[in-house]
Amino acid sequence: MARVLIVGAGLTGSLCAALLRKEAPPPVHLTVWEEAGDSGGRMMTARSPYNPQSTVDLGAQYITCTPHYAQQHQSFYDDLLALGILKPLTSPIEGMVMKEGDCNFVAPQGVSSIIKHYLKESGADVCFRHRVTQVNLRNDKWEVSKDTGPPEQFDIVVLTMPVPRILQLQGDIANFPGGTPELPEADARTGSWRHFPIFFHLELSELGLGVFSLG
Ligand SMILES: Cc1cc2nc3c(=O)[nH]c(=O)nc-3n(C[C@H](O)[C@H](O)[C@H](O)COP(=O)(O)OP(=O)(O)OC[C@H]3O[C@@H](n4cnc5c(N)ncnc54)[C@H](O)[C@@H]3O)c2cc1C
């Protein structure tokens, strides 16, 4: 059975897991390793220890569907709306820039409910407090080390953490041709690394290593 590891339980990792479950021919065993104690990443929702109904979104607080996104991914928004995970944002937000054609949504149960939904849909084994430290190629398998416990081997590894964190990884991944030496600079104006993951992914996809990030 092919073993796939997705590193990071944020929006990218959780959606990637759900899409792989739908698209990848069985049997595929999906595992997600996340260094934090819960899923969400930059879409984390904190809950009051005294009242679980009392939540605060610590990163993203609303989701914008632009006309371009709607054209590409309308079904994703429709599914989340039908399940009540998203609701249209009707209240004004101070400082919010509204562009013509944009629709904004909020997640009434906290923005991390989107991530939890996709992880559940994926059926992946989700392991928290698993911080990946090294990725090595051993006999055509990816051997992935974490900060505790022995390394494990996978056929495919998908890295979804922010690019600066990927660059801190040790092992063979740091030495691939087309990897770190040719890194494009982060966008000087926005600090964004958005274009980098696609570049890196193209270089390594034939080896079964993918890098996806929302910047
Ligand atoms: C303050 C703030 C406000 C925002 N507001 C909005 C908004 O209103 N609307 C919107 O659409 N977007 C917003 N964003 C952007 C949005 O939150 C991100 O684009 C999105 O959450 C990124 O998801 P991701 O899965 O790509 O990355 P992340 O959420 O960063 O997920 C990566 C995961 O990888 C884990 N990880 C990292 N390194 C390792 C490792 N070595 N081993 C194991 N796990 C690791 C991290 O803990 C994390 O959970 C906001 C972001 C911030 C910070």
PDBQT file of the ligand as one rigid body, heavy atoms in Angstrom, charges set to zero:
ROOT
HETATM    1  C1  LIG A 301      -3.181  37.260  10.970  1.00  0.00    +0.000 C 
HETATM    2  C2  LIG A 301      -3.610  36.604   9.678  1.00  0.00    +0.000 A 
HETATM    3  C3  LIG A 301      -4.806  36.955   9.098  1.00  0.00    +0.000 A 
HETATM    4  C4  LIG A 301      -5.214  36.357   7.902  1.00  0.00    +0.000 A 
HETATM    5  N1  LIG A 301      -6.409  36.693   7.364  1.00  0.00    +0.000 NA
HETATM    6  C5  LIG A 301      -6.873  36.032   6.290  1.00  0.00    +0.000 A 
HETATM    7  C6  LIG A 301      -8.199  36.253   5.829  1.00  0.00    +0.000 A 
HETATM    8  O1  LIG A 301      -8.938  37.064   6.373  1.00  0.00    +0.000 OA
HETATM    9  N2  LIG A 301      -8.644  35.529   4.758  1.00  0.00    +0.000 N 
HETATM   10  C7  LIG A 301      -7.844  34.592   4.164  1.00  0.00    +0.000 A 
HETATM   11  O2  LIG A 301      -8.299  33.941   3.217  1.00  0.00    +0.000 OA
HETATM   12  N3  LIG A 301      -6.583  34.373   4.579  1.00  0.00    +0.000 NA
HETATM   13  C8  LIG A 301      -6.089  35.061   5.624  1.00  0.00    +0.000 A 
HETATM   14  N4  LIG A 301      -4.828  34.802   6.087  1.00  0.00    +0.000 N 
HETATM   15  C9  LIG A 301      -3.987  33.868   5.327  1.00  0.00    +0.000 C 
HETATM   16  C10 LIG A 301      -4.359  32.412   5.659  1.00  0.00    +0.000 C 
HETATM   17  O3  LIG A 301      -4.449  32.267   7.063  1.00  0.00    +0.000 OA
HETATM   18  C11 LIG A 301      -3.234  31.542   5.111  1.00  0.00    +0.000 C 
HETATM   19  O4  LIG A 301      -3.088  31.774   3.713  1.00  0.00    +0.000 OA
HETATM   20  C12 LIG A 301      -3.546  30.056   5.277  1.00  0.00    +0.000 C 
HETATM   21  O5  LIG A 301      -4.017  29.748   6.576  1.00  0.00    +0.000 OA
HETATM   22  C13 LIG A 301      -2.258  29.282   4.993  1.00  0.00    +0.000 C 
HETATM   23  O6  LIG A 301      -2.544  27.912   5.128  1.00  0.00    +0.000 OA
HETATM   24  P1  LIG A 301      -1.390  26.836   4.893  1.00  0.00    +0.000 P 
HETATM   25  O7  LIG A 301      -1.971  25.513   5.219  1.00  0.00    +0.000 OA
HETATM   26  O8  LIG A 301      -0.797  27.013   3.547  1.00  0.00    +0.000 OA
HETATM   27  O9  LIG A 301      -0.231  27.237   5.911  1.00  0.00    +0.000 OA
HETATM   28  P2  LIG A 301      -0.270  27.155   7.502  1.00  0.00    +0.000 P 
HETATM   29  O10 LIG A 301      -1.609  27.517   8.008  1.00  0.00    +0.000 OA
HETATM   30  O11 LIG A 301       0.912  27.935   7.971  1.00  0.00    +0.000 OA
HETATM   31  O12 LIG A 301      -0.074  25.593   7.785  1.00  0.00    +0.000 OA
HETATM   32  C14 LIG A 301       1.192  25.002   7.826  1.00  0.00    +0.000 C 
HETATM   33  C15 LIG A 301       1.191  24.031   8.995  1.00  0.00    +0.000 C 
HETATM   34  O13 LIG A 301       2.456  23.364   9.007  1.00  0.00    +0.000 OA
HETATM   35  C16 LIG A 301       2.846  23.200  10.349  1.00  0.00    +0.000 C 
HETATM   36  N5  LIG A 301       4.309  23.044  10.336  1.00  0.00    +0.000 N 
HETATM   37  C17 LIG A 301       5.254  23.968  10.053  1.00  0.00    +0.000 A 
HETATM   38  N6  LIG A 301       6.465  23.423  10.108  1.00  0.00    +0.000 NA
HETATM   39  C18 LIG A 301       6.281  22.123  10.434  1.00  0.00    +0.000 A 
HETATM   40  C19 LIG A 301       7.175  21.028  10.644  1.00  0.00    +0.000 A 
HETATM   41  N7  LIG A 301       8.512  21.166  10.523  1.00  0.00    +0.000 N 
HETATM   42  N8  LIG A 301       6.656  19.814  10.946  1.00  0.00    +0.000 NA
HETATM   43  C20 LIG A 301       5.302  19.634  11.077  1.00  0.00    +0.000 A 
HETATM   44  N9  LIG A 301       4.415  20.643  10.902  1.00  0.00    +0.000 NA
HETATM   45  C21 LIG A 301       4.904  21.865  10.572  1.00  0.00    +0.000 A 
HETATM   46  C22 LIG A 301       2.394  24.488  11.052  1.00  0.00    +0.000 C 
HETATM   47  O14 LIG A 301       2.264  24.303  12.464  1.00  0.00    +0.000 OA
HETATM   48  C23 LIG A 301       1.045  24.711  10.362  1.00  0.00    +0.000 C 
HETATM   49  O15 LIG A 301      -0.036  24.112  11.079  1.00  0.00    +0.000 OA
HETATM   50  C24 LIG A 301      -4.400  35.385   7.283  1.00  0.00    +0.000 A 
HETATM   51  C25 LIG A 301      -3.182  35.014   7.879  1.00  0.00    +0.000 A 
HETATM   52  C26 LIG A 301      -2.789  35.610   9.063  1.00  0.00    +0.000 A 
HETATM   53  C27 LIG A 301      -1.486  35.175   9.708  1.00  0.00    +0.000 C 
ENDROOT
TORSDOF 0
